[in-house]
Amino acid sequence: MLTISNRGQQMPASPIRKLVPYAEAAKKRGTKVYHLNIGQPDIETPKMVLDAVRHSDFKVLEYSHSAGNESYRKKLVGYYNSVGINVDFNQIIITTGGSEAILFAFMACMDNGDEVIIPEPFYANYNGFAVAAGVNVVPVTSHIENGFALPSIEEFEKKITPKTKAIVICNPNNPTGYLYTADEMEALKVLIKKYNLYLFSDEAYREFCYSGTQVSAMHLTDVDDNVVMMDTISKRYSACGGRIGALVTKNKALLEAVMKFAQARLSPPSFAQIAGEAAIDLPANYFDTTKAEYQSRRDLIVERLNAMEGVFCPNPGGAFYAIAKLPIDDSDVFCQWLLERFDYNGATVMLAPATGFYGTQGLGKQEVRLAYVLNLDSINAAMDCLQEALKQYPNKQ
């Protein structure tokens, strides 16, 4: 009998997508499902971005450079300069989504059995990337009571061992929406210098900051060799299906190592590079408009959640996610119950159980993640469903 590898068995299921069969069954029964479970924006992909692909004029769809088209990387230099990140195009490697940038960073910087420390709750796929790279995630817990602020440096230091090679942050954060402060980023800088660690910074949601300014890890001084930034066009331009990201670092030896992985997978997607390059030419007010829309959605969903009996939701400073604590016993059971056994006026809501965003077993049992990627009317309808569901749910905390 053929067997499955330990790595295959250890690969975790997506907490965001594992309930999809129940949602599909609900839709077949005629129930409308409001999807707040996944960060798929309903904002239209800009027309000029799509037109750049539609109007492409070439005879052969050929490989690009393994690091990505030079024209795109040079355009990115201008974009990064506009947000205070000073790099040259040779310090950028284009990747197949931000996901590949994270995986390349893990594989190039760590050996089997090495450890990476990540504040939890964290983007669930970090677990998958770690399994694929043969490294171990060591969580350090942040707490809903203070809005999921960065855990104390002392808590990080308790987790550091000879196998620790890196710290990962997502700023603004998925799944919490927390926006790390300048002081918190400086504290991380001191920590990585003290222990000679990498700082991997996932900055997919850079433009979506509502109560402060994003401090990029690339803004930190005197740690050029330690910092690796992962980026993507997915959320910024509502182009999740494009699968184009970037790994950015000033560490020359690391760039050379990552390039070997990039060469092994040949090249990133050609059409999406065209889209990404066109996106950089969008009007300066593009992000103002989209950010204002997300902020109004955030304000509504947080207000509605905190008005429900027994619910607490901190006000996220960025991204388009919030984590709420509900008066329930088990978020996995509750989220499945919403799809299998509940409807309100012919509708229900799909949420992501927060258990899948924690590395520590048993945490997140009363928490769910909500992605406020729907319009205001849909968010109101989804919150009506959730409010009624909490009244009907039999297994309250």
N, C-alpha and C positions, 0 to 999 in steps of 0.2 A: 504494500500500500504506500502510495506517495505521501510524503509528509509536508507540512508547512513549516517554514523556518521560524525560529524563535522571534526574529525581527518581525516577521509577518503576523505572528500571534500577538506581539506586544503593541503593534500599531493600533492606537486608540480610534474608536469610532468618533465621528464628528458630533459634538453635542448640539451643533446648530442644525445639522441635516438628518440626524438619526430618526427624527419624528416625521420625516417627509411621507412615509407610507401611510401614517395615520391621517395626515392632512389630505393626501390624495383620496383616501377612502371617504373622508368627510365631504369632500367636494363631489364625489360620485353620488353621495346621498342627497346632494342639493344644498349643502351648507356652505355659505360664503365664509372663507377663511381670510382674516386680516393678518398678513404676514409681518410680524414684528420680530421674527426670529433671526433674520439674516440681514447683513449690511448691504443689501442690493438697492441702491438709490432709485427713486422713481423720477429724479431729475433727468430731463432729456440730455443725451450726449450732444454736445454742441454740433450744429449743422456743418460748420466749416471743418470740423475734425473728420466727420464722416465723408464730407465732400472730397477731402484730400485723398481719401482711399478710393472713393468712387471714380475720381478723375485721374487716377494714376496712369501714367503713360510709359509703359516699358514693354519690351518684347519677351523678356525672360524673367520669371520670378526666381531670382538667383539667391544664393547664400549672401548674407551680409558678413561684414567682419565679425569675428567671434565676440569682440567687445561691443558690437553694435555699430550702426552707421556713424561715421565720423561727423557727418553733418548734424545728426541728432545730438550727439554728445556735445558738440560745440554749442548748439542751441541751449542745451541744459545748463551749460556753464553760465550763460546769460541769465537764465531763470534763477539758478542758485545764487548768483551774485545779487539779484534783486531782493533776496531774503537774507543777505549777510553771510552767505556761505561762499568762501573764496576757494575755488578749485580750478584745475585745468582739465581739459577733456580726457587726458590720459589717466586721470584718477577716477574715471567713471567707467564701469562695465555694465552694459545693458543686459538685463536678465529677463527670463520668461516669467513675468509677474514679480511682485515683491517676494513671493514665496521662494523662488529660486535664489534670490539674493540672500535670504535668510539661510537656506540650506547650504549655499556655497560658503557663507561665512562660517557656519558650524563645521563643515568638513575641512575647510582650509586652516582653521585655527585650533581644532581640537582633535585628539586621538580617541580611540575606543576607550570608554571608561572614564573619560574626563567629565567634569561637571560644569554646568552653567547655572548661575543663580538668577531667578526671575521673580519679581514681585507678583504675588497672586492676589486676586484672580488675574489670569493672563489669557491672551489669545490662544485658543485651544490647540491650534495647529503647531504651536511651538513644540508641543509634546510629540507630534508626528515627525517634525523635522529632526528632533533630537533622536528619536528612535531610528530614523533613516541614517543619521550620521553616527550612530553608536555612542552617543553621549547621554549623560543623565541630567535631568532637570532637578534642581534643588530649589523648592519654593521658599520665599520669605513673605509672610502674610501681611497684607494691608487690610484695613477694616472699614466697613461701611459707616461706622459711627463718625469718623472724621473725613468722610468723602473719598476714602481710598488713597489718602496721601502716602507719599513714599515712606516705607518703614524706616525706622531709625538706623543710622549707620551701625550702631552697636548690634542690631538684629542681623544686618548683613554679615558683620564680622563673625558672629557666632556660626555662620554657615560655611565660612571659608575653610577649605582644607588644601593639602598639597595638590589635589586633583582639580581644584577650581581654576578655570581658565578665563571665564568671561561672566559679565552681567548683561542681561537683556532688559531694555525698557521699551515701551511703546508710548510715544508722546506726540499729541494727546493720546490717551490710552483707549485701547479696545481690550476689554469690554466695559470699563468703568466710566470712560469719558473724562477721567482726571487729567488735568494739565499741570505738569511738573513745573515748579517755580524755579527761578534763577538760583536761589539758595540751595534747593534740592539738587539741581544739576551740578553746582559747585561742590557740594558734599560728595557726590558720586565721583567727580574728578579727583578729589583728594584720595578717595578710596582706591580707585584703579591705579593711581600713581603709587600709593603705599604698597599695594600687593602685586603690582605689575600685571594687571588684568586687562583684557579687552572690554570695551563698552560697545555693545551692539545696540544701535538706536533705530527702531522702527518708526519712521516718520510719515506714514501713509496719510495721516489726517492733519498735516501741517496747517492747511488753510482754514480749518474749522476750529477756531478759538473764539470763545464768546466772552470770557471774563479774564483776559490777560493776553500775554504775547508768548508764542512758542519760543523756547530757548532750545535750539538745536544742539545736539552733541557736537556738531561741527563748529559751533561757536566757542567751545571750550579751548582755552589756550594751554600750550605746553604738554598736550597729550595727543599730538597728531598720529603717532604710531599706534596708539591704543584704541582710537575711535573708528568704528565702522558704521556707516549709515546705510539703512535699507529703505528704499523708496518705491513708489508705484504711481501709475496714472489712474489706477482703478477707481479710487474714491474721488480724487481731485477733479477729474473730468467726467465722472459717471461713465467710466469705460471699463467695467470689471471684466468683460469678456475679451478685452484686447490682450490681456496677459503680457503686459510690459512693465518692467520695474527697473531698478538700478541699484548697484552696490557702489558705494562711494567711500573712498578712504585715501589718506595721504601716505599710508604705509606701503612703500615700494615692494618690499618682499612679499607682503600679503597680496598685493595686486598681481604679482607674478604667479603666485600659487593659485589664486582664483582664476586667472586666465587659463590655466591648464584644464580646470573643470569646464570653463566656458568653451574651450576648443573641443573638448570631448563631446559636448552636446551640439557642436557645430556652430549654430547661430541663433539669436533670438528671432521672434516672428517678424517678418518683413512688413506686412501691411500695418501692424500695430505700431511699428517704429515710425511709419509715415504719419499715422494718426497722432502719436505723441509729439512729433516734431511740429505738426500743424497746431496742436493745442497751445504751444508756447506763444503763438501769435494771437491768442484770444485777447479781446479788449481788457484793459487794466481793471475795469469794474466787474468783470465776470465773477470773481470770487466774492465781491461785495454782495451781489445779488443772491448767489447761492448760499452764502453764509447767513444772510438775513433770513432766508427761508428756513434753514435748519434751526436757527435760533428761535424762531417763532414756534416751531414744532417742539423743540426742547422745552420751552416755557410752558406750552400747553400740556405735554405729557407729564412733566414733573408736578404741575399744579393738580392735574386730575389724579395722579397716583397718591399724592400726599393728602388729598381730600377723602380718600377711602379709609374706612375704619381698619386700624391695625396695620397700615402700610406705611413704609418709610422709604423715600427715595432722595438721596443727596442730589444737589444741583450740579450736573457735570459741567466742567469748564471748556470742554472741546469734544471733537469727534462727533458721532451721531448715535451714541449709545448711552444707556443708563442702566444701572442695576438697582432693583427695588427689593426690599425685604417684605415678604407677604406673610400673613397669619396662616401658614400652611405647614404640614408636617414633612413633606417630601416634594421638592420641586419637579423631580423627574416624573413622579406619579401624577402630580397636578397638571403638568403640561400635556401629558398623554390623555388624561381625563378630559381636558378642554376639547381635544380633538375627537375623542371616541364617544363621549357620553353627554356633552353639553352643547346647547346652542341657545341663543337669545335672539328672538325675532329672525330666525333662520340664519344666524351668523355665529361665528366664534373667533377666537384670537389664538394665534400661534406664537409662543414665546420660547426662549432658549433657557433650559434649566441651568442655573449657575454652577451646579456641581461639576460640570465639564470644564469650567474655567479655573478650577482650583487643582493644585497638585497634591494638596494635603487631603487625605481621605476623610470624608465626613463633613467637610466645609461646603457651604453654599446650599444646604438643604432647604433653607427658607428663602432663597434668593433666585431671581430670574433676571436675565438680560433682555432689554427691549431695544430694538433698533428703530429710531424714529425717522424712518425713510419713506413714510406715507404722507399724503397731504393732510391738512388739518381736519377736514371732514372725516376722513378715514380713521385718523387717530382718535377723534371723539367717539366714533362708533366702536372702535376697538376697546376703548376705555369703558364704554357702557357695558360691553360684553364682560370685561374683566371684573367690573364692579358687581355685576349680577352673579358671575361665577363664584366670587368669593363668598357671597351670601348663601349660595346653594351647596358649595363644596362640603362633603361630609367629614373630611379628615382635617379639621382646623387645628392649629397649634394652641 
